[in-house]
Amino acid sequence: MQDWQNKGVTELGEAIGRGEIDPVELAQSYLDAIAAHPEADRIYARTTPERALAEAKAAAQRAKLKTRRHLLDGVPLSWKDLFDSAGTATEAGSALLEGRVPDTDARVLRNASQAGTVCLGKTHMSELAFSGIGLNPVTATSPNINDPEAVPGGSSSGAAASVAFGLAPGAIGSDTGGSVRIPAAWNDLVGFKTTSGRISLDGVLPLAKRFDTIGPLGRSVTDCVQMLSVLEGRPAADLRGVSLKGMVFARLESVVFDDIRPEPLAAYQAAEERLRAAGATIVPVTSAALEEAMPLAAYLFASEGYGLWKDVIEAAPDKMFPEILKRFRGGAGVSAPDYIAAWEKLEGLRKLWHAQVAGYDAVLCPTAPILPPNAARMLSDEDYYVTENMLALRNTRVGNMMGLPAVTLPTRAAGGTPSCGILLMGRPFAEENLARVARGAEIALS
């Protein structure tokens, strides 16, 4: 068990299948690593050792009897603190929900448990999931693997940190505007955002239900694909024989390069060169539909979030980080007619987008136009907080606004700066196709 903390879910699952790893020893090794780690309290809101060991013992028995349920049967995972877990507090990073203990698991947690995965515990997150930065002075701000003074990205901040710091081989997060992909990119991981509506949100605390999605964070595309399989209860995508030869990508040039910092730009350009060298053709594309759609976010995200949470928020607003409170209250001024009109317009613009990019294997852009901001400065400089928070989610929001699945890949292996990523966006509900494209790109980048 010497090097288990540096392996991904696929490698561990395969080793369990070969009889080389005992699931109980594996689970205990992660629980011990969490207990001993100096940053553990900033990564995990709470662990579930009794559940983890009980699930691991059942997995070990199945492995012995050769009745394993899935490749990941016996593999530990961490869960963002907005997935209901029976008998364990689920508080969504907010003092407003302190002591909230659900009676049942979220459906995706139930699916993963039925597949045999082991629940290590719940990870810290941005308050009520409404920030891409990952700064949470109310509960905890998780660490960034590359810079101890920087934020980790959010809102699945602890999810990313749990994998990056070796305290989970894989993590499950959620993504409404970039909350899987930003922390994945800023911690040099793979993050996979699914299409809204593909995976059940039953038992998942919401932010904006029409945008909320679920997705894994892991060390590789293969790991993320295997985690998607247990979340959905369906076979994993076949990634054998992938190649970028003959693929055609659209390099998105609308909006996503505005105000980009030198390091993410250089990392993205180096990644593009690797993709071309592997046989891909990359075509620059602008989208009038996207440029018209992006401002609609101001009518849609905060208004739905405030509508869902306003009674809870206004009962005790002093319990919230003021910047998050301000973001939620920003939705109070959007009228119902404006909200409906914005959605109606967005649906039409989505159709124009899909028609424009239908012939490409994926649409590319930098995952984030900035590096992870300084945490201390974000607490003392409001203008800096607002600017960096909005820029952090600007590029990833394209996938949410257009209703797309998307994968971020770390570009560090291609010679780029740490905490940078390249984003690949696919067609709605075509996660299997996107996974194969992303795996080919991952091979080219590495």
C-alpha positions in Angstrom: 0.0 0.0 0.0 3.0 2.2 -0.3 2.0 4.2 -3.4 -1.8 3.8 -3.5 -2.3 7.5 -2.8 -0.8 8.4 -6.2 -2.9 6.1 -8.3 -6.2 6.6 -10.1 -9.4 4.8 -9.8 -8.9 2.6 -12.9 -5.5 1.3 -11.8 -6.7 0.6 -8.3 -9.8 -1.2 -9.6 -7.7 -3.4 -11.9 -5.4 -4.3 -9.1 -8.3 -5.3 -6.9 -9.5 -7.5 -9.7 -6.2 -9.2 -9.9 -6.2 -9.8 -6.2 -3.2 -7.5 -5.6 -5.1 -5.0 -3.4 -7.5 -5.8 -0.5 -10.3 -3.2 -0.5 -10.3 -3.0 3.3 -6.6 -2.2 3.4 -7.1 0.3 0.6 -9.9 2.1 2.3 -8.0 2.1 5.6 -5.0 3.5 3.9 -7.0 6.5 2.6 -8.7 7.1 6.0 -5.2 7.0 7.6 -3.8 9.4 5.1 -6.7 11.8 5.6 -6.3 11.6 9.4 -2.6 12.3 9.1 -2.6 15.1 6.5 -2.1 18.7 7.7 -4.6 20.1 5.2 -7.3 17.4 5.6 -9.7 19.7 7.6 -9.6 22.1 4.7 -10.4 19.3 2.2 -12.9 17.1 3.9 -15.9 18.6 5.7 -16.4 15.2 7.3 -15.3 11.6 6.7 -17.4 8.5 6.9 -15.1 5.8 8.2 -17.8 3.4 9.4 -19.5 3.4 6.1 -16.2 3.2 4.1 -15.0 0.2 6.0 -18.4 -1.6 5.8 -18.5 -1.0 2.0 -14.9 -2.1 1.7 -15.5 -5.3 3.6 -18.4 -6.1 1.3 -16.2 -5.4 -1.7 -13.4 -7.6 -0.4 -15.9 -10.5 0.0 -17.1 -10.0 -3.6 -13.5 -9.9 -4.9 -12.8 -13.1 -3.1 -15.9 -14.8 -4.6 -15.2 -13.2 -8.0 -18.6 -11.5 -8.0 -17.4 -7.9 -8.4 -20.0 -5.6 -9.7 -17.9 -3.1 -11.6 -14.2 -2.3 -12.3 -14.4 0.2 -9.5 -15.9 -2.2 -7.0 -13.9 -1.6 -3.8 -12.4 1.8 -5.0 -12.8 4.8 -2.6 -14.3 8.1 -3.8 -14.9 11.5 -2.2 -18.2 13.3 -2.6 -18.9 17.0 -2.7 -20.9 18.2 0.3 -24.1 18.7 -1.7 -24.8 15.1 -2.4 -27.2 13.7 0.2 -25.7 10.9 2.3 -28.0 9.0 4.7 -27.2 9.7 8.3 -24.3 12.1 7.5 -24.5 15.9 7.4 -24.9 17.4 4.0 -24.5 21.2 4.3 -23.3 22.6 0.9 -20.5 24.6 2.5 -23.0 26.8 4.3 -23.7 27.7 7.9 -27.3 28.1 6.8 -27.6 24.3 6.5 -25.5 23.4 9.6 -26.8 20.1 11.1 -28.8 19.1 8.0 -28.7 15.3 8.0 -30.7 13.6 5.2 -32.3 10.2 5.6 -31.4 8.8 2.2 -28.5 8.9 -0.3 -28.6 11.0 -3.4 -29.4 8.7 -6.4 -26.0 9.0 -7.8 -24.4 8.0 -4.5 -26.8 5.1 -4.3 -25.8 4.1 -7.8 -22.1 4.3 -7.0 -22.6 2.3 -3.8 -24.5 -0.4 -5.6 -21.6 -0.6 -8.1 -19.3 -1.3 -5.1 -17.5 2.0 -4.6 -16.5 3.1 -1.2 -17.6 6.5 0.2 -14.7 8.2 2.0 -16.6 11.3 3.0 -17.8 14.7 2.0 -15.5 17.5 0.7 -15.6 21.2 1.2 -17.1 23.5 -1.4 -18.0 27.1 -2.2 -21.0 28.3 -0.2 -24.2 26.9 -1.8 -22.0 26.2 -4.9 -22.2 29.8 -6.1 -18.6 30.6 -6.9 -15.9 29.4 -9.3 -13.1 30.6 -7.0 -13.4 28.2 -4.1 -13.0 30.8 -1.4 -15.1 29.9 1.6 -14.3 31.8 4.8 -17.5 30.4 6.4 -16.5 26.7 6.5 -13.1 26.2 4.8 -11.1 27.2 1.8 -9.4 24.2 0.3 -5.7 24.3 -0.7 -4.4 24.6 -4.2 -1.8 21.9 -5.1 0.4 24.3 -7.0 0.3 27.4 -4.8 -0.4 27.5 -1.0 -1.4 31.1 -1.2 -3.9 30.7 -4.1 -7.5 29.6 -4.1 -8.3 26.0 -5.4 -11.2 26.8 -7.8 -14.8 26.0 -7.1 -17.3 25.2 -6.3 -16.0 21.6 -6.2 -12.9 22.8 -4.4 -12.4 20.0 -1.8 -13.2 17.5 -4.5 -10.2 18.6 -6.6 -8.0 18.9 -3.5 -8.9 15.4 -2.3 -7.5 13.9 -5.5 -4.6 16.3 -6.0 -3.3 15.8 -2.5 -3.7 12.0 -2.7 -6.6 11.8 -0.2 -8.9 10.1 -2.7 -8.2 8.4 -6.0 -11.3 10.1 -7.6 -13.9 12.6 -6.6 -17.5 13.5 -7.5 -18.5 17.1 -8.0 -21.1 19.3 -9.6 -20.9 21.9 -12.3 -23.4 24.8 -12.9 -21.1 27.3 -14.5 -17.7 25.6 -14.3 -17.6 24.1 -10.8 -16.0 20.8 -11.9 -13.7 22.1 -14.6 -12.2 25.1 -12.9 -10.9 23.3 -9.8 -9.8 20.4 -12.0 -7.8 22.8 -14.2 -6.3 24.7 -11.3 -5.1 21.5 -9.7 -3.8 19.8 -12.9 -6.6 17.2 -13.0 -9.2 16.0 -15.6 -12.7 17.3 -15.0 -15.7 16.0 -16.9 -18.9 18.1 -17.0 -21.9 16.1 -18.3 -24.9 17.4 -20.2 -27.6 18.9 -18.0 -30.4 16.3 -17.7 -28.3 13.3 -18.4 -27.6 12.3 -14.7 -30.2 12.4 -12.0 -30.1 15.3 -9.6 -32.3 13.6 -7.1 -30.9 14.2 -3.6 -28.5 16.9 -4.9 -28.7 20.3 -3.3 -29.4 22.7 -6.2 -28.1 26.0 -7.3 -29.8 26.4 -10.7 -31.6 23.3 -11.7 -31.7 23.9 -15.4 -27.9 24.3 -15.5 -26.8 22.0 -12.6 -24.8 18.9 -13.7 -22.8 16.2 -12.1 -19.3 15.2 -13.0 -16.1 13.4 -11.8 -12.7 14.8 -11.2 -9.8 12.4 -11.7 -6.2 11.8 -12.8 -7.2 10.8 -16.3 -10.0 10.6 -18.9 -10.2 6.9 -18.3 -10.7 7.4 -14.6 -13.5 10.0 -15.3 -15.2 7.6 -17.7 -15.2 4.8 -15.2 -16.6 7.1 -12.5 -19.4 8.3 -14.9 -20.2 4.6 -15.4 -20.9 4.1 -11.7 -22.9 7.3 -11.4 -25.2 6.3 -14.2 -25.3 2.6 -13.8 -24.4 2.0 -17.4 -21.3 0.6 -19.2 -18.2 2.8 -19.5 -17.4 4.4 -22.9 -15.0 2.3 -25.0 -11.7 4.2 -25.2 -9.7 1.6 -27.2 -8.0 2.6 -30.4 -8.5 6.3 -30.1 -6.5 8.6 -32.4 -6.7 12.3 -33.3 -5.8 11.6 -37.0 -8.5 13.0 -39.2 -10.3 14.8 -36.4 -11.3 18.4 -36.9 -11.6 20.8 -34.0 -13.1 24.3 -33.8 -11.0 26.8 -32.0 -13.6 29.1 -30.4 -12.5 32.7 -30.7 -15.7 34.5 -29.5 -15.3 35.9 -26.0 -13.0 33.2 -24.6 -9.7 35.1 -25.4 -10.8 38.4 -24.0 -8.5 39.6 -21.2 -6.7 36.3 -21.1 -3.5 36.3 -19.1 -0.2 35.3 -20.7 0.3 32.0 -18.9 -3.0 30.4 -19.8 -2.7 31.7 -23.3 0.8 30.2 -23.8 -0.3 26.9 -22.2 -3.3 26.7 -24.5 -1.2 27.5 -27.6 1.3 24.8 -26.7 -1.5 22.3 -26.2 -2.9 23.2 -29.6 0.4 22.4 -31.3 0.5 19.0 -29.6 -3.0 18.3 -31.0 -2.0 19.3 -34.5 1.2 17.2 -34.3 -1.1 14.2 -33.4 -3.0 14.6 -36.6 -5.9 17.0 -35.7 -7.0 19.9 -37.9 -7.9 23.0 -35.9 -10.2 25.7 -37.5 -10.8 29.1 -36.0 -14.5 29.8 -35.4 -16.5 32.8 -34.1 -20.1 32.4 -33.0 -22.6 35.3 -33.1 -25.1 33.1 -31.3 -22.7 32.6 -28.4 -21.9 36.3 -28.2 -25.6 37.0 -28.0 -26.2 34.2 -25.5 -23.5 35.0 -22.9 -25.1 38.2 -21.5 -28.3 36.2 -20.8 -26.4 34.6 -17.9 -27.2 37.7 -15.8 -30.9 36.9 -16.0 -30.7 33.2 -15.4 -28.2 31.9 -12.8 -28.6 34.3 -9.9 -32.4 34.6 -10.3 -32.9 30.8 -10.2 -30.5 30.5 -7.3 -32.1 33.2 -5.3 -35.6 31.8 -6.1 -34.6 28.5 -4.7 -32.8 29.7 -1.6 -34.2 33.2 -0.7 -36.3 32.0 2.3 -33.3 30.2 3.8 -30.9 33.0 3.0 -33.1 35.9 4.3 -33.9 34.0 7.5 -30.2 34.4 8.5 -28.2 36.4 5.9 -25.5 37.3 8.5 -24.4 33.6 8.3 -23.2 34.1 4.7 -20.0 35.3 3.3 -21.0 38.8 2.1 -19.8 38.3 -1.5 -21.8 35.2 -1.9 -24.9 36.8 -0.3 -24.5 39.7 -2.8 -24.4 37.3 -5.7 -27.6 35.6 -4.6 -29.4 38.8 -4.0 -28.4 40.0 -7.4 -31.1 37.6 -8.7 -33.9 39.4 -6.8 -34.3 42.1 -9.4 -35.0 39.8 -12.3 -38.7 39.7 -13.2 -40.5 36.5 -14.2 -41.1 37.8 -17.7 -37.4 38.7 -18.2 -36.4 35.2 -16.9 -38.8 33.4 -19.3 -37.8 35.6 -22.2 -34.1 35.0 -21.5 -34.6 31.2 -21.5 -36.7 31.4 -24.7 -34.0 33.4 -26.4 -31.3 31.1 -25.2 -33.1 28.0 -26.5 -33.1 29.6 -30.0 -29.5 30.6 -29.8 -28.5 27.0 -28.7 -30.1 25.7 -32.0 -28.0 28.1 -34.0 -24.8 27.1 -32.1 -25.5 23.4 -32.6 -26.0 23.9 -36.3 -22.8 25.9 -36.6 -20.5 23.4 -34.8 -22.2 20.1 -35.8 -19.4 19.2 -38.2 -16.6 19.4 -35.6 -15.3 16.6 -33.3 -15.0 19.1 -30.5 -14.9 22.9 -29.8 -11.7 24.1 -28.0 -10.8 27.0 -25.8 -8.6 27.7 -22.7 -10.4 26.3 -19.6 -9.8 29.5 -17.7 -8.3 32.9 -18.8 -6.6 33.4 -15.5 -4.4 31.6 -13.0 -5.8 30.9 -9.5 -6.1 34.2 -7.6 -4.5 35.0 -4.3 -6.8 34.0 -1.5 -5.8 36.7 1.0 -6.2 39.5 -1.5 -9.7 38.2 -2.5 -10.8 38.7 1.1 -9.4 42.3 1.3 -10.0 43.6 -2.2 -13.6 43.5 -3.3 -12.9 44.7 -6.9 -10.3 42.0 -7.3 -12.7 39.4 -6.0 -15.5 40.4 -8.4 -13.2 40.6 -11.5 -11.4 37.3 -10.9 -14.6 35.4 -10.0 -16.3 36.5 -13.2 -13.3 35.8 -15.4 -12.7 32.4 -13.7 -16.1 31.1 -14.9 -16.3 33.0 -18.2 -15.0 30.3 -20.5 -16.5 27.3 -18.8 -19.9 29.0 -18.8 -20.0 28.5 -22.6 -20.6 24.8 -22.1 -23.4 25.5 -19.6 -25.1 28.2 -21.6 -25.0 26.0 -24.8 -26.0 22.9 -22.9 -22.9 20.9 -23.7 -20.8 18.2 -22.1 -17.2 19.3 -21.7 -13.8 18.0 -20.5 -10.9 19.9 -19.2 -7.4 18.4 -19.6 -4.3 19.7 -17.8 -1.7 21.2 -20.2 1.2 21.0 -17.8 2.5 17.8 -19.4 2.8 19.7 -22.7 5.2 22.2 -21.2 2.6 24.6 -19.9 2.4 26.5 -16.7 0.7 24.6 -13.8 -2.9 25.3 -13.1 -3.8 25.7 -16.8 -6.1 23.6 -18.9 -7.6 23.1 -22.4 -11.4 22.7 -22.6 -13.0 20.3 -25.1 -16.8 20.7 -25.7 -18.9 18.2 -27.4 -22.5 17.6 -28.5 -25.4 17.3 -26.0 -25.7 13.8 -24.5 -22.8 12.6 -26.6 -20.5 12.0 -23.7 -19.2 8.8 -25.1 -18.0 10.5 -28.3 -16.4 13.3 -26.3 -14.7 10.9 -24.0 -12.9 9.2 -27.0 -11.9 12.6 -28.4 -10.7 13.7 -24.9 -8.7 10.5 -24.5 -7.0 11.1 -27.8 -6.2 14.6 -26.9 -4.8 13.4 -23.5 -2.5 11.0 -25.2 -1.3 13.8 -27.5 -0.7 16.2 -24.6 1.2 13.6 -22.5 
